Amino acid sequence: MIPPEIEISAANATMLVTLKEVASSIRDLDLKFGSKVVVLGAGAVSQSICYFAKLCGAYPVIAIGRRDEPLASCRKTGADFVIPIGKEDMTEKVMEYTGRSGADFVIDAAGDNRLIMESGKLLAKYGAICSYAGRSGTPPLAIDQIKGAGKWKYIQGGPDEPSAHQYLLDLVRIQAIPLQNFYSHLLPFDDFETGFEMLTKKEASKIVFSMRTYRKICVRADFGLV
């Protein structure tokens, strides 16, 4: 429930579910001031991970992705540096940005096993790879290899939305979270086919569809409907 005294648009309100998931997952990692963080992926979830890592005082926060536009959005929501895959040497750039120490946390928001396989090269000794995108209880072979190396930790993330509800409301109340930065488009519901085509073609990262023609606001945050 959102108290009436908290001003928030219907479109922005749809972001609260995703952001509560991410906020509670990041909290459980116990990031500290100066924690060095790499985020694998540059989509909507990665963008919110960058934001909450930065709120925890992490530096540097480094996003790794394939496309320039989502990486630019990561910069907008908190990433200090971005690394485009295929254009720059991922390992070398992470080492450069972390002062040659490697990352304390590599957070997987992409579910890309190839990236996970290479993440050991990005980690500081006794750093942790944290799975947000992976299936609970079923770490890929790459994770087993990282754990078997004995130099790193593996953390399987698990969101706890209710515990982060008041936290997100407080951030909204004090105007400390730019909710509009976490979705790329606001479209009328009649354009849902166009919207899903945009998502399929990677022309949008997250779309909110407006259903105001029903003369009431319906929030279905799982699909981003308002």
ABEGO torsion letter per residue (X at the ends): XBBAABBBBAAAAAAAAAAAAAAAAAAAAGBBBGBBBBBBEABAAAAAAAAAAAAAGBOBBBBBBABAAAAAAAAAAGBABBBBBGABBAAAAAAAAAGGAEBABBBBAAGBAAAAAAAAAABBBGBBBBBAABBBGBBBAAAAAAAAAGABBBBBBBBBAAAAAAAAAAAAAAGABBAAAABABBBBAAAAAAAAAAAAAGABABBBBBAAAAGBBBBBAAAGBX
